Amino acid sequence: MVCGVTGVISLRLSEDTLRKLDELSTREGKDRSTLIRELLEKGIQEKNLDNAVELYRRGEATGWRTAQSAGVSLWNFLRVLDERGVLLQYGERDLERDLSALREG
């Protein structure tokens, strides 16, 4: 996703990491900056998913809400929970909150 406002950051990377980036960019036919942006976006998405799983695991939010916060469908979120060995915590109160969230849009 590209926003209208952009910024510039600078960071230090090891020679090994730079070499791996160059190998990937060559293999994928992309310049280094494009590849770094893609990797950063994937990393942010994964971190959001990790945070959502942890919220769900602690019982601080429903599956529906945590899936929304992670930017994934409920079905994908349930699959991730299963893959990570997180037990479903779903009761009548959760159903009521999810139905309410659905009504709110």
Buried (B, 14 or more C-beta within 10 A) or exposed (E): EEEEEEEEEEEEEEEEEEEEBEEBBEEEEBEEEEBBEEEEEEEEEEEBBEEBBEBBBEEEBBBBBBBBBBEBEBEEBBEBBEEEEBEEEEEEEBEEBBEEEEEEE
